[in-house]
Amino acid sequence: MGPKHFVIGKHSHINRGCLLDARGSLVIGDNVSISHKVNIVTGGHDYNSREFVLRHQPIIIDDYVWIGVGCTILQGVHIGKGAVVCAGAVVCKDVESFSVVAGVPAKKIGERKQELDYHCSWDIPLT
């Protein structure tokens, strides 16, 4: 949704079955791996609004991020460089660079080494 607001960097890859909502702006950096069935949602409704107002906020995913199978990334989130989002996590707050987060809601459970030098080596960014 909203492809004109979608930017994807070099050597990044998005696997099958993902929902990409870029209506509020979705920026994915270089060397990002997004696993199967990930939901990235920049929109949401104000549940206190009488008119159920729709609001959008950008999502930014920095370089070398790995997002595990079945995660949900919600509007307004910034995922820092080298972070890992473990399978099934729901991310509703910013994730610090090189942090490992897991759970619902996602919470920090560890740190990732900072010496990263790889490319996601698929021929096309979407499979």
C-alpha positions as a Python dict, from the first residue, in 0.01 Angstrom:
ca = {
    (1, 'M'): (0, 0, 0),
    (2, 'G'): (133, 345, -91),
    (3, 'P'): (425, 244, -314),
    (4, 'K'): (513, 606, -395),
    (5, 'H'): (617, 645, -28),
    (6, 'F'): (830, 328, -23),
    (7, 'V'): (1212, 336, -41),
    (8, 'I'): (1433, 26, -23),
    (9, 'G'): (1813, 28, -9),
    (10, 'K'): (2077, -182, -181),
    (11, 'H'): (2108, -554, -107),
    (12, 'S'): (1789, -562, 102),
    (13, 'H'): (1539, -844, 71),
    (14, 'I'): (1172, -894, 156),
    (15, 'N'): (1042, -1251, 167),
    (16, 'R'): (698, -1387, 73),
    (17, 'G'): (372, -1306, 245),
    (18, 'C'): (468, -965, 384),
    (19, 'L'): (230, -671, 423),
    (20, 'L'): (402, -342, 341),
    (21, 'D'): (197, -33, 426),
    (22, 'A'): (394, 267, 303),
    (23, 'R'): (108, 518, 304),
    (24, 'G'): (279, 703, 591),
    (25, 'S'): (630, 653, 443),
    (26, 'L'): (836, 336, 470),
    (27, 'V'): (1214, 359, 440),
    (28, 'I'): (1424, 42, 444),
    (29, 'G'): (1803, 80, 448),
    (30, 'D'): (2080, -130, 292),
    (31, 'N'): (2142, -498, 370),
    (32, 'V'): (1809, -547, 550),
    (33, 'S'): (1657, -895, 569),
    (34, 'I'): (1282, -913, 621),
    (35, 'S'): (1161, -1268, 676),
    (36, 'H'): (834, -1428, 566),
    (37, 'K'): (493, -1302, 683),
    (38, 'V'): (613, -974, 836),
    (39, 'N'): (359, -692, 871),
    (40, 'I'): (488, -335, 848),
    (41, 'V'): (200, -94, 911),
    (42, 'T'): (232, 287, 895),
    (43, 'G'): (-140, 349, 946),
    (44, 'G'): (-382, 310, 1231),
    (45, 'H'): (-707, 445, 1365),
    (46, 'D'): (-754, 671, 1666),
    (47, 'Y'): (-973, 446, 1880),
    (48, 'N'): (-1087, 748, 2086),
    (49, 'S'): (-1206, 937, 1779),
    (50, 'R'): (-1583, 951, 1722),
    (51, 'E'): (-1505, 933, 1349),
    (52, 'F'): (-1245, 655, 1388),
    (53, 'V'): (-984, 886, 1227),
    (54, 'L'): (-707, 721, 1027),
    (55, 'R'): (-354, 844, 1102),
    (56, 'H'): (-23, 757, 940),
    (57, 'Q'): (329, 778, 1079),
    (58, 'P'): (654, 681, 905),
    (59, 'I'): (855, 368, 974),
    (60, 'I'): (1233, 376, 928),
    (61, 'I'): (1442, 60, 922),
    (62, 'D'): (1817, 128, 921),
    (63, 'D'): (2098, -73, 756),
    (64, 'Y'): (2174, -435, 852),
    (65, 'V'): (1846, -494, 1036),
    (66, 'W'): (1711, -850, 1047),
    (67, 'I'): (1337, -888, 1103),
    (68, 'G'): (1229, -1243, 1190),
    (69, 'V'): (933, -1445, 1066),
    (70, 'G'): (587, -1321, 1155),
    (71, 'C'): (683, -990, 1315),
    (72, 'T'): (463, -683, 1319),
    (73, 'I'): (620, -336, 1302),
    (74, 'L'): (376, -60, 1393),
    (75, 'Q'): (354, 304, 1287),
    (76, 'G'): (605, 563, 1401),
    (77, 'V'): (882, 312, 1478),
    (78, 'H'): (1251, 358, 1401),
    (79, 'I'): (1460, 40, 1405),
    (80, 'G'): (1828, 125, 1449),
    (81, 'K'): (2125, -6, 1254),
    (82, 'G'): (2207, -374, 1300),
    (83, 'A'): (1909, -449, 1524),
    (84, 'V'): (1745, -791, 1530),
    (85, 'V'): (1371, -836, 1578),
    (86, 'C'): (1306, -1196, 1682),
    (87, 'A'): (1031, -1406, 1523),
    (88, 'G'): (676, -1313, 1620),
    (89, 'A'): (765, -988, 1796),
    (90, 'V'): (535, -685, 1789),
    (91, 'V'): (738, -365, 1771),
    (92, 'C'): (551, -55, 1887),
    (93, 'K'): (848, 152, 2015),
    (94, 'D'): (1185, 248, 1868),
    (95, 'V'): (1459, -17, 1872),
    (96, 'E'): (1816, 91, 1952),
    (97, 'S'): (2098, 10, 1712),
    (98, 'F'): (2244, -340, 1752),
    (99, 'S'): (1974, -441, 2003),
    (100, 'V'): (1800, -777, 1992),
    (101, 'V'): (1430, -751, 2077),
    (102, 'A'): (1163, -1016, 2123),
    (103, 'G'): (809, -1062, 2253),
    (104, 'V'): (474, -887, 2258),
    (105, 'P'): (537, -603, 2299),
    (106, 'A'): (898, -628, 2187),
    (107, 'K'): (1156, -576, 2461),
    (108, 'K'): (1534, -582, 2453),
    (109, 'I'): (1681, -923, 2530),
    (110, 'G'): (2036, -881, 2405),
    (111, 'E'): (2296, -710, 2189),
    (112, 'R'): (2426, -791, 1841),
    (113, 'K'): (2795, -764, 1746),
    (114, 'Q'): (2865, -442, 1559),
    (115, 'E'): (3117, -573, 1305),
    (116, 'L'): (2867, -643, 1024),
    (117, 'D'): (2983, -671, 664),
    (118, 'Y'): (2743, -872, 452),
    (119, 'H'): (2495, -833, 168),
    (120, 'C'): (2160, -1007, 142),
    (121, 'S'): (2246, -1186, -182),
    (122, 'W'): (1919, -1239, -364),
    (123, 'D'): (1880, -1148, -730),
    (124, 'I'): (1563, -950, -664),
    (125, 'P'): (1449, -759, -354),
    (126, 'L'): (1112, -937, -332),
    (127, 'T'): (1051, -1314, -347),
}
